[in-house]
């Protein structure tokens, strides 16, 4: 921001949860942070964003984001925003057993570090997974790890995320893993570990999200209108978009976990709350 411009009185953060390109699971949350008052409000929650006969769901997302202009600071998205190393590489390939690129060497180092304690310790596939997925899997726990960015489950989501990355002009775009953010935030609020992992489960999920949001409101972390509160209890995708937006806010506040010191510079990172956020 130029020094000649007045700082914004309200800074906005968005959270975007992507479903399939033609499904109704896409949700978008807008948070507003009032700088002087140091207050955070959930101002908009768009759930079930879907295509119409003339406009795609993606174009509707862009339209919503664009209307917030330069006040929109950061957008948290629950989709991979960077491709695995081997899909970006243009060198002659010797195979990843002999590769000397820093990203591949980093993954080999982590693989060998875990080899004595993990059986079976399958060799990574650098054309479907990234360093960050390896890091979460080995350092934070397999129950928190995302699927491979270009594995069979997430590849369509990755393609959509990369497509939107090219079109989004307002705000800084960051990648978020809602499950990991919920885990860190829930632990900080004193919620039970075994419940936090089940917050999207069909049967028990609504009650767990209710407990999470009740505690959230009790601690005054942000203001949420009653209708949005009820929607997030009912709809896990709407809840995830809120978590993505809040993680974007934490990133702005410097309260997200930094990359490890030895993490390859070119590799994508997932933003998630620091342990003491």
Phi, psi and omega per residue, in radians:
X1 nan 2.319 -3.141
X2 -1.131 2.525 -3.141
X3 -1.160 -0.330 -3.128
X4 -1.397 -0.234 -3.129
X5 -1.588 2.498 3.081
X6 -1.281 2.455 3.113
X7 -1.151 2.608 -3.139
X8 -1.193 2.449 3.027
X9 -1.362 -0.472 3.110
X10 -2.234 2.214 3.081
X11 -1.961 2.380 -3.029
X12 -1.966 2.601 3.130
X13 -2.343 2.459 -3.114
X14 -2.087 2.639 3.028
X15 -2.246 2.262 -3.055
X16 -2.200 2.096 3.064
X17 -1.894 2.115 -3.071
X18 -1.699 2.332 2.939
X19 -1.756 -2.794 3.013
X20 -1.106 2.751 -3.068
X21 -1.006 -0.513 -3.089
X22 -2.034 0.174 -3.130
X23 -1.548 -3.033 -3.101
X24 -2.017 0.427 -3.056
X25 -1.719 -0.023 -3.124
X26 -1.305 2.268 3.124
X27 -2.320 2.628 -3.101
X28 -2.425 2.219 3.123
X29 -2.024 2.450 3.020
X30 -2.042 2.170 3.022
X31 -1.868 2.476 3.084
X32 -2.051 2.218 3.122
X33 -1.899 2.021 3.123
X34 -1.528 1.882 -2.910
X35 -1.097 -0.868 -3.084
X36 -1.119 -0.745 -3.103
X37 -1.439 -0.263 -3.088
X38 0.984 0.812 -3.133
X39 -2.098 2.496 -3.116
X40 -2.088 2.269 -3.098
X41 -2.211 2.474 2.946
X42 -1.494 1.902 -3.029
X43 -1.698 -0.505 -3.123
X44 -2.506 2.444 3.027
X45 -2.435 1.899 -3.141
X46 -1.825 2.014 -3.139
X47 -1.976 2.747 3.089
X48 1.058 0.679 3.115
X49 -1.187 2.120 -3.103
X50 -2.414 2.878 -3.133
X51 -1.237 2.661 2.969
X52 -1.895 -3.032 -3.142
X53 -1.143 -0.429 -3.049
X54 -2.024 -0.391 -3.022
X55 -2.218 2.273 3.107
X56 -1.284 2.797 3.079
X57 -1.072 -0.623 -3.136
X58 -1.125 -0.729 3.116
X59 -1.167 -0.570 3.078
X60 -1.164 -0.672 3.084
X61 -1.053 -0.835 -3.127
X62 -1.053 -0.712 -3.138
X63 -1.085 -0.755 3.129
X64 -1.119 -0.782 -3.113
X65 -1.168 -0.718 -3.082
X66 -1.084 -0.566 -3.078
X67 -1.169 -0.285 -3.132
X68 -1.545 -0.148 3.000
X69 0.981 -2.687 -3.055
X70 -1.194 -0.185 3.049
X71 -1.192 -0.338 3.128
X72 -1.335 1.906 -2.988
X73 -1.526 -0.925 -3.044
X74 -2.462 2.482 3.099
X75 -2.105 2.129 3.068
X76 -1.678 2.198 -3.113
X77 -2.132 2.433 -3.094
X78 -1.585 0.712 3.137
X79 -2.390 2.593 3.081
X80 -1.024 2.333 -3.109
X81 -1.984 0.124 3.084
X82 -2.497 2.527 -3.115
X83 -1.493 2.703 3.036
X84 -1.013 2.703 -3.063
X85 -0.929 -0.817 -3.030
X86 -1.153 -0.410 3.091
X87 -1.437 -0.283 3.103
X88 -1.677 -0.343 -3.003
X89 -1.313 2.463 3.100
X90 -2.106 0.208 3.125
X91 -1.438 2.829 3.022
X92 -1.150 2.228 -2.967
X93 -1.591 2.148 3.076
X94 -1.608 0.022 -2.984
X95 1.614 2.570 -3.014
X96 -1.290 -0.169 3.012
X97 -1.181 -0.521 -3.090
X98 -1.944 0.003 -3.063
X99 -1.162 2.432 3.134
X100 -1.938 0.152 3.089
X101 -1.159 2.486 -3.025
X102 -1.033 -0.593 -3.125
X103 -1.159 -0.729 -3.129
X104 -1.247 -0.689 3.096
X105 -1.087 -0.659 3.125
X106 -1.114 -0.741 -3.141
X107 -1.192 -0.630 3.064
X108 -1.125 -0.704 3.141
X109 -1.068 -0.765 3.122
X110 -1.184 -0.695 3.119
X111 -1.040 -0.809 -3.110
X112 -1.243 -0.542 3.107
X113 -1.104 -0.639 -3.088
X114 -1.596 -0.201 -3.035
X115 -0.941 -0.779 -3.092
X116 -1.152 -0.451 -3.038
X117 -1.807 -0.100 -3.048
X118 -2.179 2.192 3.105
X119 -2.329 2.233 -0.145
X120 -1.375 2.601 3.122
X121 -1.856 1.459 -3.043
X122 -1.191 2.494 3.104
X123 -1.176 2.425 -3.140
X124 -1.168 2.811 3.074
X125 -2.066 1.731 -3.005
X126 -1.272 0.035 3.041
X127 -1.715 -0.131 3.047
X128 -2.093 -0.473 -3.075
X129 -2.096 2.759 -3.099
X130 -2.003 2.965 3.131
X131 -1.036 -0.641 -3.065
X132 -1.164 -0.625 3.078
X133 -1.161 -0.687 3.069
X134 -1.090 -0.750 -3.111
X135 -1.076 -0.858 -3.122
X136 -1.107 -0.746 3.139
X137 -0.994 -0.820 -3.008
X138 -1.576 -0.579 -3.022
X139 -1.727 -0.498 -3.089
X140 -1.904 -0.404 3.089
X141 2.252 2.376 -3.109
X142 -1.092 -0.457 -3.136
X143 -1.234 -0.284 3.134
X144 -1.771 -0.204 -3.017
X145 -1.247 2.456 3.054
X146 -1.386 2.825 2.970
X147 -1.119 2.817 3.112
X148 -0.993 2.461 -3.088
X149 -0.976 -0.668 3.134
X150 -2.096 0.536 2.965
X151 -1.366 3.091 -3.034
X152 -1.101 -0.536 -3.097
X153 -1.370 -0.685 -2.999
X154 -1.812 -0.181 -3.072
X155 -0.958 -0.795 3.109
X156 -1.104 -0.632 3.105
X157 -1.169 -0.690 3.108
X158 -1.098 -0.749 3.140
X159 -1.075 -0.729 3.133
X160 -1.178 -0.725 3.122
X161 -1.079 -0.740 3.133
X162 -1.190 -0.585 3.080
X163 -1.136 -0.807 3.137
X164 -1.174 -0.584 3.115
X165 -0.989 -0.643 3.129
X166 -1.243 -0.470 -3.016
X167 -1.698 -0.420 -3.099
X168 -1.313 2.119 -3.079
X169 -1.855 -0.427 -3.094
X170 -1.689 2.334 3.015
X171 1.436 2.892 3.083
X172 -1.595 2.354 -3.083
X173 -1.759 2.248 3.089
X174 -2.253 2.673 3.114
X175 -1.601 2.358 -3.107
X176 -2.251 2.518 3.004
X177 -1.960 1.700 -3.027
X178 -0.915 -0.708 -3.120
X179 -0.997 -0.723 3.138
X180 -1.244 -0.691 3.092
X181 -1.123 -0.752 3.111
X182 -1.057 -0.717 3.132
X183 -1.044 -0.893 -3.106
X184 -1.161 -0.775 -3.121
X185 -1.161 -0.733 -3.140
X186 -1.101 -0.732 3.100
X187 -1.102 -0.689 3.117
X188 -1.132 -0.448 3.113
X189 -1.615 0.029 3.081
X190 1.434 0.364 -3.140
X191 -1.450 2.794 -3.047
X192 -1.299 2.362 -3.096
X193 -1.045 -0.782 -3.058
X194 -1.178 -0.394 3.080
X195 -1.397 -0.671 -3.054
X196 -1.066 -0.573 -3.131
X197 -1.287 -0.232 -3.058
X198 -1.905 0.275 -2.985
X199 -1.165 -0.296 3.113
X200 -1.820 0.029 3.138
X201 -1.113 2.469 -3.044
X202 -1.069 -0.791 -3.043
X203 -1.390 -0.850 -3.022
X204 -1.702 -0.272 -3.055
X205 -0.965 -0.846 -3.124
X206 -0.989 -0.728 3.141
X207 -1.157 -0.660 3.133
X208 -1.204 -0.725 3.088
X209 -1.141 -0.635 3.071
X210 -1.052 -0.829 3.126
X211 -1.068 -0.768 3.130
X212 -1.033 -0.854 -3.081
X213 -1.260 -0.559 3.042
X214 -1.063 -0.811 3.128
X215 -1.158 -0.662 3.102
X216 -1.018 -0.829 -3.124
X217 -1.178 -0.671 -3.135
X218 -1.097 -0.609 -3.136
X219 -1.507 -0.088 3.064
X220 1.158 0.622 -3.093
X221 -1.262 -0.524 3.036
X222 -2.873 2.816 3.085
X223 -1.590 2.298 3.131
X224 -2.249 2.200 3.065
X225 -1.128 2.631 -3.060
X226 -1.030 -0.694 -3.117
X227 -1.133 -0.653 3.122
X228 -1.268 -0.639 3.068
X229 -1.002 -0.867 -3.129
X230 -1.109 -0.684 -3.135
X231 -1.128 -0.710 -3.128
X232 -1.226 -0.528 3.035
X233 -1.163 -0.708 -3.096
X234 -1.338 -0.684 -2.962
X235 -2.046 1.963 -3.111
X236 -1.153 -0.518 -3.136
X237 -1.253 -0.671 3.048
X238 -1.113 -0.730 3.094
X239 -1.043 -0.785 3.137
X240 -1.095 -0.636 3.127
X241 -1.149 -0.621 3.058
X242 -1.122 -0.762 3.119
X243 -1.095 -0.691 3.094
X244 -1.086 -0.742 3.135
X245 -1.148 -0.707 -3.135
X246 -1.193 -0.628 3.071
X247 -1.118 -0.655 3.070
X248 -1.084 -0.701 3.079
X249 -1.101 -0.760 3.116
X250 -1.101 -0.634 3.092
X251 -1.071 -0.749 3.085
X252 -1.052 -0.660 -3.119
X253 -1.427 -0.019 -3.124
X254 1.292 0.491 -3.052
X255 -1.963 0.397 3.047
X256 -1.848 2.727 -3.116
X257 -1.142 2.245 3.103
X258 -1.342 2.849 3.024
X259 -1.103 2.541 3.009
X260 -1.020 2.637 -3.058
X261 -1.033 -0.580 -3.076
X262 -1.671 0.157 -3.083
X263 -1.235 2.334 -3.100
X264 -0.987 2.338 -3.051
X265 -1.093 -0.625 -3.044
X266 -1.384 -0.154 -3.036
X267 -1.486 2.507 3.069
X268 -1.158 2.670 3.106
X269 -2.218 2.643 3.068
X270 -1.783 2.233 3.126
X271 -1.386 2.273 3.051
X272 -2.626 2.668 -3.034
X273 -1.056 2.478 2.999
X274 -1.143 2.783 -3.070
X275 -1.042 -0.536 -3.120
X276 -1.880 0.463 -3.055
X277 -1.106 nan nan
